[in-house]
Amino acid sequence: MLKFLGVGSCLNPLLGNTSAYMRKGSSFLLIDCGSSVFSQIVKNNLLSGVKKIYILITHMHTDHVGSLPDLIFYCWYILKLRPVIIYPETIKIPEFFQITGVNQHVCDARSIPLSSPYNINSDFSDLNLTPYQTKHSNNIGLCCGYLLSYQQQSIYYSGDSNSIPPSIIEAFLKSNIQILYQDVTGYKSGETAHLYIGKLAEIIPSDKRKQVYCMHLDSLLNDDLIKQYGFNNAKELLI
């Protein structure tokens, strides 16, 4: 369902900033736009023929929004499009635009309520987005993951978090959510900003782990370790 532009943590730049996308017809949906993402989009000519662009933001760390202004300017000046920016926290996006010099008329910033389905229409008329608040970092404001329900399939994309909302786990274990894209870490000591892969293995039974894709990979998370736990590696979904 999703393809990835990068799967690395902020301290693992060789894998690129974690970001995923999907396209249907002339509509393009992007999840996060970290520092390396805009160049990947242009390099791979992903916006050719696109008429509508939607960008979901999980939180405001630079490895998730670092090249968002570049993409907005490209859409406005080159593609003559006004992208839609979606993020549940109302104040952060205008503040970010003011700091980075983005005039709000060049894009459509939408705040959608937490835990409530939202339909973006266009070619994605059968796609419902539901943001869930997650716990990641104490100094960054709201962090959220997104439940995407599309064509009789539901997936959860964690963004950055050190836990999974209980309602998401319950729905996944009941097969009401078919795929989890979960950020993980190989660090297990102390309070981590991401979910330790061993703890993820405690949450997800072995027979469900092939429905989980590990992303936001740090240097401790090699391919063999992810395979050892029985999870999928989001590197397999890189374009």
N, C-alpha and C positions, 0 to 999 in steps of 0.2 A: 504493500500500500504506500509506504514512504520510501523515498530515496534520500541518501545522505550526501551532504557537501563536505562534511567533516565529522569526526567522531572523537576528537581529543579533548582533554581538559585544558584549562588555561595555561598550565605549565607543561603541556605536551604538544607544542605547536606543530610538530612534524605530522600529526594526524589531522591538523586543521581544527578550527573551532566547531563544536558540535552544532549541527544545523540540518534540518530535514525539509523536504518539500514534496508536493504532489501537484500534478497538473491535470486538468480536465478541459478539453476543448481549448478555448482561448483564455481560461482562468488559471492563475498560478497562486498556490498557497505555500508560504514559507513559514517555517517555525524558527525563530531567532535569526539574527543577522550580525554575528560576531565579526571581529576584525578581519578575518580571512575570507568571509563569506561572499561579499560583493564581487571580489575578483574572480572567485570560482564561478559565480553566476554568469559573468561576462565572458570568461574564458570558455565556458561550455555552451554559450549562446542559448541559455535556457529561456530567455524572454522573447525569442523570436515568435511573432504572431500573437503575443499575449495582449489582451485588451483589459483584463481586470487582474489586479495584484493585491493579495491579502497577506499581511505579515502578522503572525502571532508572536507576542513577546512573553517570555516566561519570567524574566526579571531583568534588572538593569546593570548587571556586571558587563564589563566591556567585551568579554568573550561571547556575549550574547547580543549586544547592541552596538559594538564598536564600529561597524561599517554601515549601520542603518542610515545615517545622514547621506552617505555616498549613494546608496541605493535609491533613496528618495529623490535626490537631485537628478540622478540618471533617469529615473522614471519621468520626472517632470520636464527636464530639458531635452532629453534625447528621444524618449518614447512618447512624450506628450500625454502621459498618463498620471493620474492622481491616485497613488496607492492608499490602501486602507490599512491603518495600523490598529491592531486590536490588543488591548491590555486592560485588565480589570481595575488597576489603580489609577484614578482620574488625574492626580496631580503630577505624577512622575514624567509622563510623556511631554506635557507642555514645558516643564522645567528642563528636560533634556533638550528639547527643540531650542529653547532660549539660549542654552549654553553653547550649542553646536551651530547656531545660526540658521536653523530651518524655519522658514516662515510657514505658519500653519495652513495657509491657503494652498500650499503645494501638495498636501496630503489630507486624508480624512482620518483623524484619530478618534477611535471609538472605545469607550469603556463599557465592558459587558459585565453583568453581575456574576459573582462567584456562585458555583453550584447550580447554575440555571442554564439549560440548553439555549444556544443562540444559533440562528440560521443566517448564513451570509448571502444566500440567493445566488444569482448568476448561474454559471455552469455547475456550481456546487449546491444546487437547490436541495439535494438530498443529503447534505452534510450538516450535521449539528455539532457545535462546539460547546463543551462545558468546562470552564476553568475551575480547578480545585486549588485551594491554598495549601502550600507545602512549607516545610521547615528547611531552611538552607543556611542563611547567614543572618546574623542579628543586625547588621548595619546597612542593609541594602533595600529595605522596604519589602513590599509584597513579592513573594515568589510563588509561582503557580505551575501546575501541570495541566495538561489538556486531555480530556476525553473526547475523541473524535468518533462519531457514529456515522457510518457512510456505507451505503449499499448493503445493508443487513450485516455489517461487520462493525465492531467497536474496538478501538485501540486506545491505549493510554500512553501518553508521552510525558515523562516526568519533569522535563526541564532539569533543574538542579535541586536535589533534595536529599536529606539523609533518612527519609522514611517514605512510606507509601500510605496514602489515606486509607483508613480501614474500610470504607465503602468500596474503594477500588479493589482492594484485595479480595473482599467478599464477592464482588461481581466477577472477578477473574476466576476465582476458585469454583464458582458456579457456572463458568463458561459463558457468562453474559458479556464479558470482555474477552476477546480472542487473542490479543497481542499486547504485550507490555514492552515499551521502549524505556529502559530504566538506566539512569546514570549510576555508576558504581565507582568504588575506589578500592585500591588494594591496601590502604592504610586502615588499621583497625584499632589503634591506640588513641585514647582521648576522645574528645568531641569532634567528629568529622562533619564536614559540610555536605558530604555525599554518602550514599549507602554502601557500607562495606560489603563486598561480594559474599563473604561468609554469612553475614546476617541475611542477605537476600536469599541465600540457599536455605536458611532456616525458615523463611517465610513461604517459599515456593516449593511444593512437593516435587520430587524428582520427575514424575510423569508429566508435569506441566512446564518444565524448564525450557523445552524446545519452543515454547511460545513467548519466551523472553529474550529480548535483544539488549545486550549490554552496550552502553555508550558513555561518552564523556570519559574516555579511558586515560588513566594516568600511567606513569612509567612502570608501575608495579604490575599492571594488568596486561600480561602477554597473552597471546593466542592460546597457548597450552593451558594456562590457568583457567581461562574462561571455559575452555572445552572440558577441563577436568571437572568443573562444577556442573556441566551439562547444559549450560546456557548457549545461546547464539551470540555471535559477535556482530555488532552493527557495521564493522568494517566490510562485511560481505555485501552491504547495501550501498557502499560508496559508488558514485558515478565514475 
